[in-house]
Amino acid sequence: MRGPRTDLTTALPATGRLAGTGVLTGPDLAFRRRSCCLYHRAAEGSTCGDRGLM
């Protein structure tokens, strides 16, 4: 059952609003963000408090 889930999970970071936001790492498909958060990509979102620290 892991096959279809793995395929979907590995495809999502390259699509739509997730494109370029991070990479999958390790065998457990952990997501590592390229910015401090992804909240700024949400409708009417802004940046998080630690945005300047990244």
C-alpha positions in Angstrom: 0.0 0.0 0.0 3.0 2.3 0.4 3.6 2.6 -3.3 0.6 4.9 -4.3 1.1 7.0 -1.1 4.8 7.4 -1.8 4.1 8.4 -5.4 1.5 11.1 -4.4 3.8 12.4 -1.6 6.8 12.7 -3.8 4.8 14.5 -6.5 3.0 17.1 -4.3 6.1 19.3 -3.6 6.5 19.9 -7.4 2.9 21.0 -8.0 0.8 24.2 -7.7 1.5 26.4 -4.7 3.8 23.9 -3.2 6.3 24.1 -6.1 9.7 25.2 -4.9 8.7 25.3 -1.2 10.9 22.4 0.0 12.2 18.9 -0.5 11.4 15.5 0.8 14.1 13.9 2.9 14.8 10.5 4.2 12.9 7.2 3.8 10.0 8.5 5.9 9.3 11.3 3.4 9.8 14.1 5.8 9.3 17.6 4.3 12.0 20.2 4.7 10.8 23.7 4.0 12.9 26.2 2.1 11.4 29.2 4.0 10.4 29.6 7.6 6.8 28.6 6.9 4.3 28.1 4.2 1.6 30.3 5.8 2.6 33.2 3.5 1.3 31.1 0.5 -2.2 30.7 1.9 -5.0 33.0 0.8 -4.7 36.2 2.8 -1.7 34.7 4.6 1.3 36.7 5.9 4.7 35.7 7.2 5.4 34.0 10.5 7.3 35.6 13.3 10.6 34.0 12.6 10.6 34.9 8.9 13.6 37.2 9.4 15.7 34.4 11.0 15.9 32.2 7.9 
